[in-house]
Amino acid sequence: MRKHFLPTMGAIALTAAAAAALTACGGSSNDDGLTGKAPVMKLEITAREDFPGTYGTVGAYERLTGTLSGEVDPADPKNATIQDLALAPVNARGMAEYKTEFVMLKPKDMAKASGVLRYDAPNRGNILTMLNPTATPSDAVYLERGYVMLYSAWQGDVPKSAAARLTATVPVAKNKDGTSITGPYRAELVPTAASPAMTLPGGVFNGTMIPYEPASLDNTQPGYSLTRRANETDPRVAIPAADWKFATCDATGTNAFPGTPNGASVCLKGGFDPAYLYELVYVAKDPKVMGVGLAALRDTVSFFRSKAADASGTANPVAGRITHALGQGTSQSGNAMKTFLHLGFNQALDGSKVFDGMYAHVAARQTNINTRFAVPGGGGGLRTDHTAFGQTAPRGLDKDYMDDVSGRQGGVMKRCAATNTCPKFFLGLSGTEFWQLQGSPVLTDANGLRDLTQPDNARIYYYASTQHGGAGGTASIGYAPSRATYPTGTVVQFNDTFRALFLNLEDWVVRGTLPPASQVPKVADGTLVRPAQVAFPAMKGLTWAVNGVQTAIPDFNYLGWHNNFPLFDFGPQYVPQDEAGIATVLPPRNLNRDYAILVPQVDARTGLTRAGIQSVEARAPLGTSFEFNYVATPGITDLANLTGGYIPFHTTRAARLAAGDGRVSLEELYGNQAGYVAAVTEAANALVAQRLLLPRDAQAQIDRAKATVILP
């Protein structure tokens, strides 16, 4: 029987007394020891509603929505890494202020809570893991275990919108005389269709964020340029200043070029052509102190896990019931969690740990949140961000990691090791992270010659033969031959794996149960290799239904394309190892010293990768899921955007031999339908035994196999 945390009445009385004293003082117990006053936190719960469903012995949940308004002390050394905090406006108490929105799911009866607070970082303001028991019944496991789920904003340029994004308000840095700070800024504009104008800030993933305004709409001034090129590596071709303006405009009519002046839009004479990538550099003004979002995250989680009430006496709704905190982020927000850890924010203001455990999921890089004119919403994508921020901080985890390309020492855990605040840490990588997001340097030395030894508190899990998004099953595969060379998506998925691993993280943190060992490709055994060394079998003679018509899939042609990883110079005021400071060289200067990029080797019989956690779909495959795809647009040489590819197996041995396909057929693998179901059952049971699949997910896999007829 699982035990629930129940504080004694004496502890409750002590907490209440402390809260009363705290309220009387109008502050918190965390006196910073420097200014003689502590940052104030104020909680406002704006909505409380029942959450659908009931969850095991825990029962019903409720959803709380609200805001936390807090302060950051510029004089506290724990905030010293925040770029431009010294230039943030302060209140009468000498504190910089912020406000963050949050959503919480908690048991209605908190006596049934397990003591675990799980924080999930929003991705560009979006909650990715808001539980939907109808759509994803397996996710109910977290509520059945009595978790308190917390989502709070950390990114300061997310706009208010109808899309239910969580937003954070952070200070705007100003010169000491109150005037606007200005400086260079770069945006990539990537049209998907012909358009007379494009809105800022631009980028495949960052385009809906709040842009930085240009210091002047006069684009003839020094520091303003617009260029275009077909491919990221092509030379930039300058567009004359007379042919573009900061303005909104239409293709024809009364608002045609040069349009109506507008600092949030760029109007181009003749329009933007989707055959090109455009790069805009301009002098921006009023940089947000974006790093305050990391302090807000630190203090928000610390408040909910340890405080009885806010400075006004408003009760913490989970007070006294939280014993452990686990943090999780996916993709961009997973990168942000690594940045949070790297910059030292897992040390709370009282010196304790913020998160006892942390899971950075499909998160190869770090997030650019702590430079002047930071761009937290950027991300690796189609044709862009090959030279973006997020690339310069260390990939290696160990505190003593040595980067032989840059000559810099110290990994992601250097600061937390110095303060004894490192969490138990999981890093999860899909295949996309190797091919498109330069993921291998977390596993090897910078030159790709030897495998790294990882810290004892860390595990790295590679989800074999998967793509960044994680969706699986043949129903998830799409094929648009004009956009991607091969059918897009991977049948192999990692969603089930993630659930099982997260519970392993909980067990490690709460009960001391060691998790499964890291499962990654390695240089030493030949499962992690240079892209030119990957040896795919022939994949030929297959078709896929496109709009109801069977369409030939091109014979597979492995090109070895991957995103490289140069060492960049953003200027002397930039602090690359911390992704901090002020970038003055935009675009950055390529120093012609590249990190090695290695990728997983594949199996000669199936084309699936050999190492890592192989899910049921990889152990009992229906075809080859590969971790990249190619853009099919003529003139563009690039990987398709964060997606993999899929080519099914031939049904019979005779068919594959006639086509010249080098892989096994379904007939050779399974014999008949019963053999396929038996293979799925064996794979599912083996993964359960290895604690890499939950029993309910194993049964769902077996049930799907029984319902999926592939052979007589």
Secondary structure, 3 states (H helix, E strand, C coil): CCCCCCCCHHHHHHHHHHHHHHHHHCCCCCCCCCCCCCCCCEEEEEEEEEEEEEECCCEEEEEEEEEEEEEECCCCHHHCCCCCHHHCCCCCCCCEEEEEEEEEEEECCHHHCCCEEEEECCECCECCCCCCCCCCHHHHHHHHCCCEEEEECCCCCCCCCCCCCCCEECCECECCCCCECEEEEEEEECCCCCEEEEECCCCCCCCCCCCCCECCCCCCCCCCEEEEECCCCCCCEECCHHHEEEEECCCCCCCCCCCEEEEEEEEEEEEECCCCEEEEEEEEECCECCCHHHHHHHHHHHHHHHCCECCCCCECCCCCCCCEEEEEEECHHHHHHHHHHHCCCCECCCCCECCCEEEEECCCCCCCCEECCCCCCCCCECCECCCCCCCCCCCCCCCCCEECCCCEECCCCHHHHHHCCCCEEEEEECCHHHHCCCCHHHCECCCCCCECCCCCCEEEEEECCCCCCCCCCHHHCECCCCCECCCECCCCCCHHHHHHHHHHHHHHHHHCCCCCCCECCCCCCCCEECHHHCCCCCCCCCEEEECCEEEECCCCCCCCCCCCCEEEECCCCEEHHHCEECCCCCCCEEEEEECCCCEECECCCCCCECCCECCHHHHCCCEEEECCCEECCCCCCCECCCCCEEEECCCCHHHHHHHCCCCCCHHHHHCCHHHHHHHHHHHHHHHHHCCCCCHHHHHHHHHHHHHCCCCC
